[in-house]
Amino acid sequence: MHFLSAMTSQQFPHPFPKTKHFGSNPVSHLQSPVPEVRKHSVLVVDDVPDIAFMLAAYLERAGYRVVSVFSASEALDAARAEHFDAVISDIGLPLMDGYQLAKELRSLPHYVTTPLIAVTGFTEYSDQQNAFSAGFDAHLKKPIDPKKIIDLMAHLGC
């Protein structure tokens, strides 16, 4: 004999309370307007589109609003047009590298304290020190671990 079939309704009452109905729609009381929550915005800068899109996908899945650009000059244009809550940049960018980009961003009034994260293949101790000296708040090495970047964003308040 099966365990449940041996029980009477007295021993095993119905586990769900009766549903309250409001009008003809049983869940209408749940459909009140929900205030829109502002998503943190992130500017992703990498000259390799696949990496930029991969980073954007990680961040979007975690609930961030992302703008991806592929050069330092595009990043500066985007940063002047809109304030982002964080910037994630490669170091090895053509024409203007990530170090110079960080210095330029730090010179903009809205980016003095904005978290800047270097995501790069440059992993020597001196590369990390150069990143911090340029104004980056964190230095992550490629290949990118999605959990690390999401955890770091949360740690930085984004």
N, C-alpha and C positions, 0 to 999 in steps of 0.2 A: 504494500500500500504506500502510495506517495505521501510525503510529509504534509503537503498542503491539502490534499484531498481528505485527510483524516481530521482536519480542523473544522470546527463549526464556525458560523459567522459570529457567534458570541466570543469565541476564542481569538478570532482573527478578523477584527472589524475592518471595514473598508478604509484604506490608508489615506484617501484624499478627501478633503472637506468639500462640501457642496459648493459649486461655483455660484458667485453672485452675478446676476445679470443686470446690466444697466441698459435699458431699452432693448433694441433688437440685436445689439452687438455685445457679446459677452466680454470683450476686452476693451470697450470704448474708454473705460476709465484709465487705461494704460496709454492712450494715444494723445495725451496732452503734449503741447509743444515742449521740446527739450532745448534748453539754451545751447547755442553753438559754442563748442569749446575750441579755442584757438590752438592750432597745431604749431609746434615749434618749427621754424623754417631753417633749412640748412642749405648752404651753397657748397656744392661739390666741384672741385677743380682737378681735372686730370687730363693730360693730353692723349691718353689712350681711351677712346670712347667706351670700349667694353668694360674697362675698370670703373669709369664714371657711372655707367648704367648699372653695373653690379652693386656699387655702393648705394646708388639711388634706390635700387630695389630693396636692399636690406633696410634702409632707413624708412622708406615708404611703408614697408610691411610693419615696421615698429611704430607707425603713426606719425612720422614726420612729413612735412611738406618740403620737397626737394627741388632745387634748380641746379642743373648740371651745366658746366661750361668746360671748354677744352684748352684754355690758355689763360695766362695771368692777366692779359689786357681785357679779355672778356669778363674775368672775375672782378676786376676793378670797376668796369662799366656796370655790372650787375649790382655790386656793393654800393655804388653811388646812387643807383636808381631805387634800391630797396634795402632796408636793414634786415639782415639775417641774424638769427639767434646763435648760429655757429657756422664756421667755415672749416671744411675738410679739404686739404690740398696736398697734392703730390709735390715733391721737392724738385724733381728733374723735369721741369717744364722748359720748352724752348723759348728763346729770346729773353724772357724774364723768369728766373727760377723762383721756386717757392719761398726761398729765404727773402728775396727782394719783395715778393708779393706780400709776405707777412709784414714787412717793414712799411710798405705802402698802406696796407689796411690799417695798421696801428696809427698811422698819421691822420686817418679819417676820424672825425669826432665820434661817430656812432660805433666805432670798432676798437676803441681804446681798451675796453674790457671784454669784448666779445670772445668767446672761446675759439681758438684757432688750433686745429689738429693737423699735424703732418702725418701723412700716410705714404710711406716711401720704401724703396728698396735700399736706400742709403742707411745702413744699420750700424756703422761704426760709432764708437763712443763720441768721437769728434763731430760726427753728423748730428747726433742728438744734441750736443752742446751748441752747435751752430743753429739748430732749429730753435732752441730755447732763447738763444741770444737774439735771434731775428724777431722773436715775439710769439712763437708758438707756445701753447700751453701743454701740449702733449705730443708724443712722437710714437707712432705705431709702425711696425714693419710689415711689408708685404711678404707673403700673401696675407690677405686680410681675414681675420677671424670675426665673423659677424657679431658673435656674442660680446667680444671684447670692445668693439666699437660702440655697440648699443649701451653696454655697461658704462663705458667712458663718457658717453653723451649724458647719461643720467647723473654720473658723478660730477660732471661739470655744470649741472643744473639745466640741461636742455632736454 
